[in-house]
Amino acid sequence: MGIKYQVNSSFFEKWTPEMAYILGYIFADGSLEDASYLRGKYLRITSKDEEILLKIKKILNSSHKLQLRKPIKINFKKSTYFSKVLYLLRIGDHKIFDDLINLGVTTRKSLTLKFPEIPTLFFPHFVRGYFDGDGSVFLTKNNLLLTVFTCGNSLFLENLSEKLSKFLQIKKRPVLFCKDSYQLRYYTHDSKIVLDKIYEESNNLFLNRKNLIYKNYYK
């Protein structure tokens, strides 16, 4: 008989700032695993930043252990490199699995990702969660601020661009194709507006290294 781990199975039933953030993070760096052969349904969340998975684990009241994937050798286009260390939070729970399906998360997320219906109050928290998973922020020597959202699905970013434009009264940005993914980019003026809003009531629920770049802009 397997080990029974603790988790808040009803966490995704009700919208809260924490639920919206974690849902956003799952849309970026999470996936669902339907292991029918084991009669199991799993939520998988990965990150190279252990700190954010520990925060998520605590909020979910989860006793699951983080798994570590050491760097692996990858051969790509006649080049060889090693992947980064990855942490994995894997939670087996049918209720969580089904609730996430109802919220728009799919088992083949990268191919079928659609922007979910989010109550306006929780929209900034969802965006912050997605940003921490599949976003980047850069600060140049000239104090120019660049915020980037990345996705394998252009329609998701087009919807995000439209919703951010309406929510923040900023210009709708085009989605760009860059190498093997799509990007949505905001430059200094609008970048500041986006980041100000998503960090406004974050209650320390964010990825520290990205938040530090944002803070350094104001310094």
C-alpha positions, -999 to 999 in steps of 0.1 A, spaced: 0 0 0 14 34 -11 21 63 12 -9 87 18 3 123 15 -16 152 28 -30 180 5 -59 204 5 -81 186 -21 -106 215 -23 -80 242 -29 -90 249 -65 -128 250 -58 -128 287 -48 -111 318 -62 -86 334 -39 -54 354 -46 -33 324 -37 -54 300 -59 -52 324 -88 -14 327 -85 -9 290 -83 -33 284 -112 -13 309 -133 19 291 -124 4 258 -134 -6 273 -168 30 281 -173 51 253 -156 25 227 -146 9 197 -162 -16 170 -156 -7 133 -157 -35 108 -161 -19 75 -150 -48 52 -156 -27 21 -152 -20 32 -116 -55 45 -111 -38 78 -103 -43 114 -115 -15 138 -108 -6 174 -108 30 181 -117 47 214 -112 83 220 -121 108 248 -115 145 254 -114 137 276 -83 132 254 -53 119 284 -33 87 289 -53 77 252 -51 82 253 -14 58 283 -12 32 265 -34 36 233 -14 30 252 19 -1 270 5 -16 237 -7 -10 222 27 9 194 9 32 169 26 45 156 -7 83 157 -11 100 177 -38 118 155 -63 152 166 -78 161 160 -114 199 164 -119 213 179 -150 211 157 -181 232 157 -212 213 170 -243 224 169 -279 208 195 -301 218 207 -336 253 193 -334 258 209 -300 259 193 -265 249 210 -233 236 200 -199 201 209 -187 196 229 -155 187 213 -122 149 209 -119 126 205 -89 93 186 -92 62 188 -70 40 158 -80 6 155 -63 -17 126 -67 -53 138 -61 -84 131 -82 -103 161 -69 -74 186 -77 -70 169 -111 -107 173 -120 -110 208 -107 -80 219 -128 -95 203 -159 -127 224 -152 -105 255 -150 -90 249 -184 -58 229 -177 -54 200 -201 -32 169 -202 -16 182 -234 -13 217 -222 13 231 -246 -9 222 -277 -43 231 -263 -37 259 -238 -66 285 -238 -69 315 -216 -92 307 -187 -121 328 -174 -108 347 -144 -127 370 -121 -114 405 -125 -103 407 -88 -79 378 -92 -66 386 -127 -33 403 -115 -25 373 -93 -30 348 -122 -8 370 -144 19 371 -117 18 333 -113 21 329 -151 49 355 -152 69 336 -125 66 304 -145 70 316 -181 80 352 -179 112 372 -178 122 407 -167 154 425 -178 169 457 -166 195 474 -189 225 496 -179 204 525 -191 176 516 -166 153 503 -194 128 477 -182 117 448 -204 90 423 -193 84 392 -215 57 365 -214 65 333 -233 42 305 -245 42 278 -271 6 288 -280 3 322 -298 -35 325 -291 -29 323 -253 -6 353 -255 -29 372 -279 -57 368 -253 -33 379 -225 -23 410 -245 -59 419 -251 -69 414 -214 -39 434 -201 -47 462 -225 -82 465 -213 -74 459 -176 -45 484 -174 -55 508 -202 -22 502 -221 -15 496 -258 -22 461 -270 11 445 -279 17 421 -308 27 385 -302 62 377 -317 76 344 -328 111 339 -313 130 306 -321 107 279 -310 81 298 -290 60 330 -289 66 361 -269 47 391 -256 69 420 -248 64 452 -228 89 480 -227 98 504 -199 66 525 -196 41 497 -200 64 472 -184 63 493 -153 25 495 -153 22 457 -157 47 449 -129 34 476 -106 -1 460 -108 9 423 -104 31 431 -74 6 455 -58 -10 430 -35 13 400 -39 17 393 -1 52 380 -7 39 353 -31 63 357 -60 97 345 -73 123 365 -55 149 368 -82 124 383 -106 109 406 -80 144 418 -72 150 430 -107 117 449 -105 128 465 -72 162 474 -86 145 494 -114 132 519 -87 166 521 -71 
